Amino acid sequence: TPSAEQIADALPQLQAELAAAQAQSVLFLGQIFEQPHHADIISGLCGNTPHFIIPHPARLLRQPQLKRNAWPELKKLKQILSG
């Protein structure tokens, strides 16, 4: 898990990549993004771009019961990308 300092150091690069990509939506993978105190950071990064958070795929394989909550998010993402 990255420290608060590591997250702060990575934010400018992430912002630049998101701006350059002009993504229709953003998918965040991993438990760190699921933590409530990161919600403001993620919202700030994404702005009006729709974003989704699901557990890391390896975690979904280890804990299949988590797939039930991830599936609707992936369906919403697909809908946005299908336009």
C-alpha positions as CSV (number, residue, x, y, z in Angstrom):
1,T,0.0,0.0,0.0
2,P,1.5,3.4,-1.0
3,S,2.0,6.0,1.7
4,A,0.2,9.3,1.7
5,E,3.5,10.9,0.5
6,Q,3.8,8.4,-2.4
7,I,0.2,9.1,-3.4
8,A,0.8,12.9,-3.3
9,D,4.0,12.4,-5.4
10,A,2.1,10.4,-8.0
11,L,-0.9,12.7,-8.4
12,P,0.7,15.2,-11.0
13,Q,1.7,12.3,-13.2
14,L,-1.7,10.7,-13.0
15,Q,-3.4,14.0,-13.7
16,A,-1.2,14.5,-16.8
17,E,-1.9,11.0,-18.0
18,L,-5.7,11.3,-17.6
19,A,-5.6,14.7,-19.4
20,A,-3.6,13.3,-22.3
21,A,-5.7,10.2,-22.6
22,Q,-9.0,12.1,-22.8
23,A,-10.6,8.9,-21.4
24,Q,-14.3,8.4,-21.7
25,S,-14.1,6.8,-18.2
26,V,-11.6,5.5,-15.7
27,L,-11.4,2.1,-14.0
28,F,-9.5,1.9,-10.7
29,L,-8.4,-1.5,-9.6
30,G,-7.4,-2.4,-6.1
31,Q,-8.3,-2.2,-2.5
32,I,-6.5,1.2,-2.0
33,F,-9.0,2.9,-4.2
34,E,-11.9,1.5,-2.3
35,Q,-10.9,3.3,0.9
36,P,-13.3,6.2,1.7
37,H,-10.5,8.7,2.4
38,H,-9.3,8.4,-1.2
39,A,-12.7,9.4,-2.6
40,D,-11.8,13.1,-2.8
41,I,-8.5,12.4,-4.5
42,I,-10.2,10.2,-7.1
43,S,-13.0,12.7,-7.7
44,G,-10.4,15.4,-8.1
45,L,-8.4,13.4,-10.6
46,C,-11.4,12.4,-12.7
47,G,-13.4,15.6,-12.5
48,N,-16.5,15.0,-14.6
49,T,-15.1,11.8,-16.2
50,P,-17.1,8.8,-15.0
51,H,-15.0,6.5,-12.8
52,F,-15.4,3.0,-11.4
53,I,-13.6,1.2,-8.6
54,I,-13.5,-2.6,-8.3
55,P,-11.2,-5.0,-6.4
56,H,-8.0,-6.1,-8.1
57,P,-8.6,-9.1,-10.5
58,A,-6.3,-11.3,-8.3
59,R,-8.5,-10.5,-5.3
60,L,-11.6,-11.3,-7.3
61,L,-10.1,-14.7,-8.1
62,R,-9.2,-15.3,-4.4
63,Q,-12.6,-14.1,-3.1
64,P,-15.2,-14.9,-5.8
65,Q,-18.0,-13.5,-3.7
66,L,-16.7,-10.0,-4.5
67,K,-17.5,-10.5,-8.1
68,R,-21.2,-9.8,-7.3
69,N,-20.4,-6.2,-6.5
70,A,-17.8,-5.7,-9.2
71,W,-20.1,-6.9,-12.1
72,P,-22.6,-4.0,-12.1
73,E,-19.7,-1.5,-12.2
74,L,-18.1,-3.3,-15.1
75,K,-21.5,-3.3,-16.9
76,K,-21.8,0.4,-16.4
77,L,-18.3,0.9,-17.8
78,K,-19.1,-1.2,-20.8
79,Q,-22.2,0.9,-21.4
80,I,-20.2,4.1,-21.4
81,L,-17.5,2.7,-23.6
82,S,-20.1,1.3,-26.1
83,G,-21.5,4.8,-26.3
